[in-house]
Amino acid sequence: MSTLTTNYLIPSGREEAWRFTPLSRLGGLHDPVVEVRDVISLLAQDLPAGVTLKRVTSSAQFPISQTNDIVIMRIREAISEVLLLEIAKDSEIAEPIKLTRNDTGLAPQLGRTVIKVGSNARATVIIENQGSAILAEEIEIILEPGASFTFISLQEWENDSVHIGRHHAIIGKDASFTSFVVTVGGSVVRLLPTVEYAGPGSSAELNGVYFATDGQHFEHRIHVDHNLPKAKSRVNYKGALSGLNAHTVWIGDVYIHAAAEGTDTYELNRNLLLSDGARADSVPNLEIETGEIVGAGHASTTGRFDDEQLFYLESRGIPAEIARRLVIRGFFAEIISKIHLETIEERLMARIDNELAKVGE
């Protein structure tokens, strides 16, 4: 067990970073006086050649990104071991590398994982979060020059789970990073997908899907730090909500530094409200310190069903319940179909159908 010894201030909920978050439901992960377990709960089997997974001490030298998030700082201070996944340079891993979460119950726990992708390597990693947990974790992804890496994080938790996490990618010269963050389960899920660039010619594509039902709170806070010239980013997150007190939060921050000439960026968030009593907060932010860019923009929409789509389907003999399900599937398909893993795509669509059935849609 561990407590935080540094004198950090406990969030009050008035801070900008925490004003949407239900602090009373976080299981003490944000509270330095609450004891937590230091646990490595990710497991892997049958790793292919060119991939290694091991535990290293928390003092091992990795690029450490800056953060002022109290939960992430708590992780860094409290843990004794880091799970290190390394993909050798020039490796081309055909099949996805799958890491599954060992169900450790509802005692608060912390963990940190580092994924290092060697130069010119190509690979996909899937992290599957299922079962019950009260978990705070940091995942740092380091892409060396020329690497191409896809990161898929699936939050399919049981409804009693709390998950706070940061996924931070450091992208080397001419490297490309693609992420898919899918959140369709849990009581409270608060994720921070963040990106910084370590060389020109690098690119990031951040995709996300979330579906909240009765009482669930799903929060995704994206930050893209365009700190170097000639880098590209695309952000596209879609969410649907149905049921009383279903609440989603999407914050999209893109910061283009004065030195980041030639930046090309765009962020988009769309939310679909399926019932009364649901709330979606969407806040896109774009800060630009140089006019020498290729392009920069953002958009955000929140609305209800398109009645014309429903009418079109129903007029062709499709029952209303099935028509609504088809519209929702179509809404998410743009992102889920880009995963290009049929079993994962089918599983996620089945989970969404199941959540719809629970709320009577």
N, C-alpha and C positions, 0 to 999 in steps of 0.2 A: 504494500500500500504506500501511497505517496501523497503529500500535500505540497502546495506551492510555497516556497520559502521567500521568494522575492515579493516585495510589497506592491503588488499590482492592485489597481482599483477594480472592484467588482462593478460591472456595468449596471447602471440604474434603469436603463430603458429610454433615457432621454438623449443619449448619444445618437448621432446620425447613423452610425454603423449598427445600432441595436434597436432603433425605435420601432421597427416592425416585428421584432422577435419576441415570442412569449417566454420570457426568462423563467417564469415559474414552472415551465414544463421541460426544462433542459436537464433535469436529473443532477444538477450541481456541477455539470461540466465546466461552467463559466465561473464557478465559485471556488477560490483558492483554499478555503477551509474544508471543503468536502474531500474526503479521501477517495482516491481513484486507484485502479490497478494498472500496472504497466504490462501490457499483454500484446504479443504478436499473434494475431488471430487469422491471418491469411495463409492459406495452404495451397500447394501446387503438386501436381502429379505428372509424371512422364514428360519432363522437360526435354525439348529437342536439343540436338547438338548446337552449340554456339550460345546456349542460354544457361546461366547459373543463378541459383537462388541461395542466399546464405544470410546468417545473422552476423552483424558486426556491432561493435560497441558504439554507443552514441557519440563518442569523441572522434570517430572516424571522420576524415576530411572530405566534405562535399561542398559544392557551391551552396551557400546558405543565403536564401533570398530574404529581403527585409520584410518585416510584418509588424504591425502594432495590434494585431488581434490577440486578445488575452488568452483565448483557448489555444491558439497555435503556440504562443509563448509558453504556456503551461506544458504543452506536449514536449517542447524542446528541453525544458528544464527537468521534467520529471522522468523521462524514459531512460532506460539503461541500455537498450539494444534497438538497432534499426534493421529492418528487413531490406536487404539489398538484392535487386534483380538486375543482372547485367546481360546485355545482348552484345555479342562480340562484333567488332568492326567488320564490315563487308559481308555480314551474314544476311541471308534472305530467308526468313522464317515463314514457310508457306501457311502453316496452320496457326490459328490464334493461340496465344499463351493464356491459359485460364487460371486465375487465382480466386479461390472460393473462401468465404468467411466461415471460420469455425464458430458455431453458435456458443457464445460464452455467457449467455444469460443477461440479467438486467442489473448487474453490478457495474457502476461507471468505470470505464476503461479508456486508456489512451494508447495510441500507436503511431509509428512513423515508418513510412516506406519510401525508398529511393529507387527509381528506375533509371538506369544509365543505358543509353542507346549509342553504340559505337558509330564511328564515322562510316557513312555510306551503307549502314545497315537498314533493313526493312523488316518491320514486325508489327504485330497487333497484340495488345494485352487487354483481356476482359477481366474486370473485377466484379464478382457477383456477391451482392449483399442480401442475404436472406435470413430468416429466423428472427430472433429477438435480441436486442442489444441496446445499451446506452454507451455510445461510442463517439470519441473525438479522435480524429486522425489527420495526419498531414502526409500527402503523397507528393514528392518532388520528382519531376521528370526532366532528365538532362539529355538533350539531343546534341551530339557532336556533329561537326560539319558534314553536310550531305545526307544525313540520316532522314528516313521517312518513317513516321511512327503514328499509329492509330491507338487511341486510348478510349476504352468503352467502360463506363461505370454504371452498373445497374443497381438501383435502390428498389428492391422488391421486398422490403421489410414487412414483418407483421405489424399490426396496428398499435402495438405497445412500445415500439422502438423510437429511440432518439439518436440522431446521427448529425454530428457537426464535422465538417471536413473542409480541407483546402487541397485543391489539385493545382500545383504550380509547375508550369513548363518553362524551361530555359532553352531557347531554340538557337542552335548554332548556325553558322554561315551556310546558306543554301539548303538548310534543312527544312522539312515540312512536318507540321504537327496537326493532327486531326483528332478531335475529341467528340464523344457522344456521352452526354450525361442524361440518364433516364431515371426519373423518380416517380414511382407508382405505388409506393407503400411506405408506411411509417406513421408515427404520431407527429413528430417534428423532424424535419430534415432541413438543414441549413448548410449549403455548400458554396464554396468560394473557388470557382475555376479562374485561374489567373495565368497571365503569360508575360514573359519578358524576352527580349531578343539579345543574342550574344554574337550576332554577325549579320552583315547585309545579305539580301537575297533570301531571307528566311520568311516562312509563312505559317499562319495559324488559322485553322477553321474550327470554330467552337459551335457544336450543335447540342440542342437540348430538348427534351420532352418531359412534361410532368402532367399528372392527372390527380387532382385532390378531391376527396369526397368528405362526407360529414366529419367536421372537427379537425381535419388534417391541416397542418401548416407546412408548406413547402416553400423554401426561400433559396434563390440562386443569385449570387452576387458575382458578376463577371467583372474582371479588371484586365484590360489589355494595355500594357505599358510599351508604347512605341518609343523606345529610348535610343534607337539607332536608325540610320537612313536605309531606304530601299527595302522596307519590309511590308508585308501584307497581312491583313486579318479580315476574317468574315465571322460574324456571330449571328446565329439563327436559333432562337428558342421559341417553342410553342407549348402552350398549356391549356388545359381544360379543367373546369371546376363544376361540381355538382353536389348539392347537399348543404344542409345548415352549417354555417360557420366554417365551411371550406375556405381556406385562405392561401393564396400564393403571392409571393413577392419576387419580382425580377428587377435587379439593378444592373445596368450595363454601363460601365465606366471605360472610356477609351481616352488615353492621355497621349498626345503627340508632342514630344519634346521639341525644343527649338532646333536641335541637331538632327531630327528625324526627317530630313528632306526625302522626297520621293515616297512617302507613306501612301498606302492604298488601304482604306478601311471602310467597313460598313457593318452596322449592327441592327438587328431586327428582332422584335418580340411581338408575338400575337397570342391573345388569350380569348378563349371561348367560354362564355358563361352559359351553363346548361340549366340553371335553376335559380330561384330566388334564395337569398340567404348566403350566397357565395360572394367572395370579394377577391379581386385581383389588383394588386398594385404593381405598376410598371413604370420604371424611371430610367430612361436612357440619358446618358451624359456624355458629352464630347468636348474635350478641352484641347485646343490647338494653339501651339506657340510658334508655328511657322506657316507661311503661305505657300511654300514650295512643296506641294504635295500632289499626288496623282488624283486622289479623291478621298472624301470623308463624309459620311452621312449616317443617319439613324432614323428608325421608325418604330412606332409602337401602336398597337391597336388592341382594344378590348371590346367585345360585343357579344350578342346572342346569336342563336341559330339564324342562318339565312333561310327565311321562309320560302323564298323562291326555289331553293334547292330541294327543300322538303316537298313542296307542291309538285315539282317536276317528277320526283321519284314516286310519290303517292299516286299521281295521275297515270302512272304506268303500272299500277296494280301492286305496288310494293307496300306492305303494311307500315303504318306510322312508326312502330317501334323499330322495325328493321331499317326503315329509311333514316331515322335518326342515328342509328348505329353506323350506317354506311357513310353518313356525312362526317361523323367523328373519325372514323377510320381514314377517310380521305384527308381530313385536316392534319392528322399525324403522319400520314404515309410519306409526305415529302421528305421528312427527316429520317424516319425509321427505315425506309427503303434504301437509304444511302449507307446503312451499316453493311449491306451485302453479305449477311450471314443469315441464311433462310431460317435456321432453327431459332435463332435469337429473335428475328423479326416476328415469326409466328407466335413465339412465347409472349412477347410484349403485347401483341394485338389481343391474344387470349386473355391476358391479365387486364387489359383495358376493358374488354367486353365483360369480364367478371365484375370489375368495379362498377360498371354501368348497371349491371343487373342488381347489385346490392342496393343502389339508390332508386331503383324502379324506372330507370330511363329506357 
